[in-house]
Amino acid sequence: MSLLGRSLRAAVCALVVLCGSVAAVATAEAESSCHPAGRTLRYVVAFDRGTSEAEARAAITAGCGSATVYYPQIAVAVATSADRDFAELVKPAAAFSAQAERLAVQRATGTPPAKPAPARAELEPTDPAKVPTADRTAEQWDMRAIGADKARTIERGRPDVVVGVLDSGVDATHPELTAALDPDRSAGCLTGAPDRNWAATTSAHGTHVAGIIAAADDGKGVTGVAPGVRIASVKVIDDRGYADPEAAVCGLMWAASQRMTVTNSSYFVDPWSLSCAHADARGVVNEVMARAVEYATSVGTLTVAAATNEAVGLVPSPHSGSGTQAEGCQALPAGLPDVVAVSSVSADRVKAGYSSYGLGVIDVAAPGGEAGRCVLSTVPGGYAPLCGTSMAAPHVAGVAALLASEHPGYGARQLKRTLDAQATPIACPADYDLTGDGSQDAYCTGYAGFNGFYGHGMVDALAAVAPRVSGPNPAR
C-alpha cells in the first residue's frame, strides 16, 4: 500500500474511531452464530462475477468460514469451515464441498465412493544411475501411430513452450524429465491455493503422462511427442487419487498465471463418477470449472483433457452461466467448451473399450492402448506401460506444443482449431462388438469427418510441423 493509501486509511479509521473494533465485533458476532461440527472441510465458492476480494472474504467470514484464496478474475474462492451449515450461510454465493459429499456417502452407505483406492504407499526416490539406459523407442507404437517419430526430425519443440501437467505430481529426478521440468512454474494445488508441494509422492501417473509429452530424445529409454518443450508439474490429484474441484480450479488458474501454452488434465473432477448425478451440486462444480477454463483460454492457455475410462456416452457440459443442465454424463473438464477432449484408441486405431465417447464432446483421438499393448512411458525408477485416456490426452498436449512451437502467435482457440483441422479422420466402425457376444458395446454417431468415437480423427504430429498439401495422411 502507498503512503497516500495508508494516510487515507488512517484518516477514515480516525473518523469512525473504532474502525478495527467494528470489524472485530462483526467477526465476533459471526462466530457466535456458528455451529462447528468438529471437522474442518474445504469448499469451493462461486460468487457473482465482479465481486471484490474484500466482499468475498467478508461473506465467507459471515458464513462461519475462513477464506483460503480468492480468484478475482473468475469470482471463485476456496474456503474452509467446520460449520455444518456453511453452504447455506454463505449464500447468495454457491458453495460445494467434495469432502462433505464423500462423508455423506460414507454415512449413508457405510462405504466410501467407488473411486479411488485407499491411500497408496510412498514412491521410492529415483536413483538416476539405476534407471535402465536401453533404447526402447522401438516399443513406442503410439508415437509412430501419430507420426511423432517423423515430426521430431523436423521440430522437437521450443523451450519457451511450457506444458502444465495437471496431475499427481512429476518425478523431477527421472533422467528423461529433469531437463524438461521447470520447477519455478510448478506448484501444488491440493488445498486450492498454489504451494511448493508439486512432486510425485504416491502415484506414478503424472510422471507417466509427463514422459509422453516431453521425455528426452537422448537415445535412451523412451522419447516424448515434443522432447524440446518444458513441462511444469501442477499437482491436482491427491495421494488417494481424488481431483477435487478446488484443486482443479487452482491448477487451471496457476497455469494461466504462468502463461503456460498448454495444460494436460488426465483426470475427472471428483467426487462423482463423471458428475453423472447430483445435478444441483454439479451445477456449482460445473460453473467454477467452466469459469477457470474460460479464463485460461482467454489468456492463451489451451486445455487438453482425457475423456475418462468409464466407457459411457458423454454430453457437453453447459456453458458458464447458462443455468441449464444437460441430461447424461458430463466429464469435467473434458466436456467444457474450449477444452480439447480426447478419446483413446488401440494400436488397431479402434476406440478402446474403456474410453468414453460422445458426439459434440470428443474433439480428437489418440493412442491410449488396450490390455496387452499399452503405452510405454516414464515412471519413477524407470519405465512401464499403462493404458487409458490418461495416456491418450498427453499425446494431444504434445502435438499442441509442437504446433505452438511452429506458430508462436497462435492463441488457445487457434491451436484447438488447427488440431481439429489436421486430424486424420476415422469413420465409425461398422461393427463394434468387442466382446464377441453379438451385441454392440457402444454406438458411434456422426460421419467420417466428425463422430462420437473419434471426433475429427487421430491427432497428427507430423501435420503439426509439416502440414500436408491435401488429403489425410496414410495410416502409420
N, C-alpha and C positions, 0 to 999 in steps of 0.2 A: 504494500500500500504506500502511496506517495505521502510526503509530508503534508500536502494540502488535504489529502484524503483523511489522514489522521486528525488534522485540525478540525475538519468538518465533523468527523465522528465525535470528537471530544466536545465540540460545541453543542451538538444535538443531545449528547448524553447529559451535559450540564443543564440544558433547558428542561429535560424531563426529570432531572435529579436522580431518579432511580433506574436509569437505563439498564444496568446489569441486574439490579434486583428484580425488575419487572420480568426479564427473561427467566431468571431463576424461579420466580413464583409460578410463571406459566409452566415451566418444566415440572416443578413440584406438583402442580395441580394435575398435569397429565399422568405423572407417576402414581398419584394417589388413586386414580380411577383404573389403573391397570390390574390385570389378573394373571400374573405369571403362572405358567403351568409347570415350571421346573426345568424344561428343556428348551434351550435356545435354538431356533430354526432359522434358516435362510429363506428369504423371499425375493422374488423379482417383482418390481412395482412399476406399472406403466401410468404415467401422468399425462395430462393433456399436453399436446405439443406447445412449446413456448413457455412451459412452467420453469421458473428460475430455480437455481440450486437452493437458494435460501427458502423458497416456498416449499420445495420438495422435502428438504430436511425438516422443516417445521411440521409438515404434515405427518412425516414418519414419527417424529418425536411425540406429537399429539396422539398418534395411534399406538403408543406404547412400544415403539421400536427404536432402533438405532441405525442410522444410515452408514453403510459401508463405503459406497461410492455412488456418484450420480453422473450419468452421461447426458449432459445438457443438449448435445446435438440431436438426441432421439428422445429426450424426456423420459428416460428409464433409470430407475435406481435399483440398487441391491441393498437390502436391509436385513437385520436380524431382530428377532423378538422372541421372548418367552411367553408372550400373552397369546392364549388360545384364540382370541378374537381379533388378532391384528389385522387380518384381511378385511374384516368388517369395519374396524375402527379407522383405517387409513383412507376409507372412501371419501370423496368420489374417485380417487385413484383405484386402479385394479391391481390386486396383488395375488401372487401364486407361489406356493412352496412345494417343490418336488419332494423335499424331505417329509413334509407333512402328509403328502399324498401317499408316500410309501408306508409311513407309520399307520395311516388309516387302513391300508390294505392288510397290513400285518395284524391289526386289531380285529379286522372283520373276518379274516380267513385263518389267522394263526400262522401264516407262512408269508415270506416276502414275495414280491412280484417275480415273474418267471425269469427276468433278467436283472442283474447279472449273477455270476457265480460268487461264492464267498470271497473274501479278501485273499489275494494271491501272495505267494512268497516273494521276498525281496529278490531283485535281479542280482546276479553276481557281476561285479565290475569287469568290464572287458580289459583283458591284457592284450594290447595290440600285437605283442610279439607272438602270441598264441593263435591269432586269427589265421586260418589257412590262406595260403597265397596262390593256390592253383587257380588258373583262369577258368571260370565257369560260364563264360558268356555263351558257349555253345548250348547250354541248357536253357537259355532265355528265349524260348519260343515266342513269348509275349512281345519282346522288343521287335522281333522280325515281323510279327503279325501287324504292327502299326508302322513299320518302316523306320523305327528309331535307330536301328543299326546303320542304315544308309544315311539317315538325316545327320547324325553326329559327325560324319565325314565332311559335311558342309557347314554345320553350325552346332556348336556344343552348348550354346547358351552363354549369356553375358553375366559377369559377376554383379552388375548393378541391378539385375533382375532377382528379386527376393520372393521365394515361395514360402508362405506360412504353413507349417504342418500342424493343424489344429487337431491334436490327438492326445495320446497318453504319455507324451514325452519322448525325446530322441536321445539315444546314447551318443554323447559327444565324444567318447573315446574310441569309437569304432573307426579304424583307419580309412574306411571308404567314405566317411562322412565328416571327419574332423575339419578338413579344409573348406568344406561347403557350409558348415554350420556357422551362423552369425549369432554369437551369444548376446551381443548388445541389443539385438532385436528380438530375442527370445524372452518368454515370460510365462509364469504360471497363472492360471485363471480360475482355480478351483473355488476360491472364495467369492468370485465375481469381480474382484479388483486385481489388476496385474501385480505380480510379485516376481521374485527371482527363482522360484521353485519350479523350473521348467524341465528338468531332466527326467528320463525314464526311471521308474522305481520298481514297479511290479509287472509291467507289461512290455512285451516286445513289439506290440502293434505299431506304435508310432515310428520306431526305428525301421521296421519293415517298409512302411509307407514312404519314409524319407529316402530309403535306398532306391525305390522305384523311380523317384523323381530325380535324384541327383547323385547316386553312387559314382565314385570317381572312375574315370576311364584311364586306368593305370596298368592294364594287363593282368590284374589280379581280381579274383572273386567275380563280382557282377558289375555291370555298368548301368547307370540310370538313363532315363529318357533325355535329360538335359544336364549332363555332368558338369557343365561350366557355370550353372547358376548357383546362387546361395539359398540356403534354407534357414528358417527360423523355427525353433521348437516352441509352440504355444500349447501349453498343457491344459486341455479342457475335459479330459476323461480321467476320472479319479481312480484310485487303486482298487476299487471294486468293479470298475467298468461303467460307471454312470457318467453320462454327459448331461448335467443339469442345465436348465435354460440360462441361469445367471452366468455359468461358466462359458457357455456358447456365445452369449452376447458379449461378454468380456473379451473372448478370443477374437471375434469379428471387429470389435471396436479397437482393440490393441493393434491388430493388423492394419486397420485403416489409419490409425495414428502414426504408424511407422511407414505408411505409404508402400506397403507390400504390393507387389504386382498381382499375385495370385494367392489364394488360400485353398487348401485341401481339407475337406471335412468328411472323413471316413467314419461317420457315426450318425446316429439319430438321437434327437433330444429325448431324454427320459422325463418322467418315469413310466410312460405307457409304451406299449409296443406300437410304434408308428403313430402315436396320438390317434389311435382308432376309436377312442371312446372319450367320455368326459368332455362333452362339447363346450360347456361353459368355461371351464378352466383352460381348455385347449385354446380358447379364444385369446386369453391373456398371453399364453406362450407364443401362439402364432403372431400376435401383434408385436411383441418385443423382438422376436426373431426377424420378422419382416422389416421392422424399422432398422435393425442393425445391418441387415443385408443391403437394404436400400441406401443407407448412409455409406457403407463400404463401397458400393458400386459408384456412388456419386463422386467419391474422391479417387476413383480409378482402380480399386481392388476387385478383381474378379473372384467370385466364389464358386468353387467346384465341389460337388458333394456326391457321395455314394447313394445309390437308390435303395439300399438296405438289402438284407438277406432273408426277408420274410416271405418271399415268393407270392406276394399279393399284388393285386391291381391297385395302383395309386391314382388319386385325383389331385389336381392342383390345389394348393393352399390358397386361400383368398388373399387379395391384395391388402396391403397395410391400410387399416382404417375403413375397409369395405363394410365391416359389420355383418358379413354373410359367412356361413359355414357350409362348405360342400359336403355332401353325403359320401362317406367312404373313407379309406385310409389316406392320411396325409403324412408324408415323410418330411420332417423338419431337420435340416434346412433344405433338403433336395427339392421339395415341391414348391418352393417360393419363387416368385418372379425374379428374374436376373440371375438365378443360380443355374449353373450347368449341371444337370442331373445325369448321372452315369449308370447305365446298366452293365451287367457283366456277361461276357461270352466265354465259351470254352475254346480250346485250341482248334475246334472244328467250326468256329465262327457261328455257333448256335447259342442262343440265350441260355445261360446256366440255369439249372432247375431252381436254385435258391434265389435267383435275382428277382427283385420286384420290378414292376414294369408299369406302363400306363401311357396312353396317348395324351399328349399335351404336357406330360411331366418329363419323360425321358428325352434328353437332347441328343446324346451320342452314346455309343457303346465302346467298351474297351476290354482287354483281356483280364479276366479275374480267375479263370481256371475252373476245373471240376476235379472231384476226388481222383487221385492218381496222376493228375497233371496240373498242379497248382503253379503259382508264380514264385519263382526263386528271388529272394532279396536279402538284405542285411537284417540281422538280429544281433542283440548283444552277444558277443563272443564269436560270431561267425556269420553263417548264412542258413536259411531254412525256407522251404516252400510253404506258402499259405494261400488259401482260396477265399474269394469273396468280392463283393462290390467294393469293399475297402481297398482291395488291390487294383480294381479297375479304375477307380477315380484318380489316383495319383498318376496313372499313365496320361490322363487327360490334362491334369495340372502341369505335368512336364511338357506336354505339347503346347499348352498355352504359354508356358515360359519361353519355349523356343520361338513362338510367334511374337511375343513381346520383345525378344532379343532382336528379331529381324525387323520389327516395326515398333521402335520405341515410342512413337507418338500415339499408338493405339490406346484408347481407353478400355474400360472393362466391357462395355457393351459391344464395341468393335471387335474385341478379342472373341467374345461369345459368338457374334455373327460369323466371324471367319472360321472358327472351329466347326460350326454347323455347315457352312458352305463347302468346306474342304473335306468333310467326312465322306467315306466311301459307302454308298447306300447298300443296305442289306434288306432284302424283301422278307416279309413274313414267311415262316416255314409253312409248307403245305400240310405237314403233319407234325404235331408237337406232342408226341406220345413218348415221353422219356422212359416211362416205366414199362412200356410194352403191354399194358393191360387193355388196350383197345380204346381208351378214352384220352381226350386231350388234357394235358396237365396245365395248360393256360391258353388263353385265346388272344391272339395278336390282331389288333385292328389298325387300319391305316393302309398305306400303299408303300411301294418300294422306297420312295424317297423320304418318307416320314411315317413311322408307325410306333406302336406302343412298346414293342420289344427293343428296338434299336435306335429310336429317334431318327436323326438324319443319317445314321450309319456308323461305321467303325471310324474312330478318330484316326487321323493320318499325320504322323510326324514328318514324313518326307514332304508332303504337300505344304507343310508349315514353313519349310525352309527353301523349297524348290517347287513352287506352285505348278501344277500340271497345266498343259495347254488346253486340253479338252478331255472329257470323259473320265470315268473313275479309274483310279489306279488298280491294277490287277491284284487278285488275292495273292498274298505272300505265303 
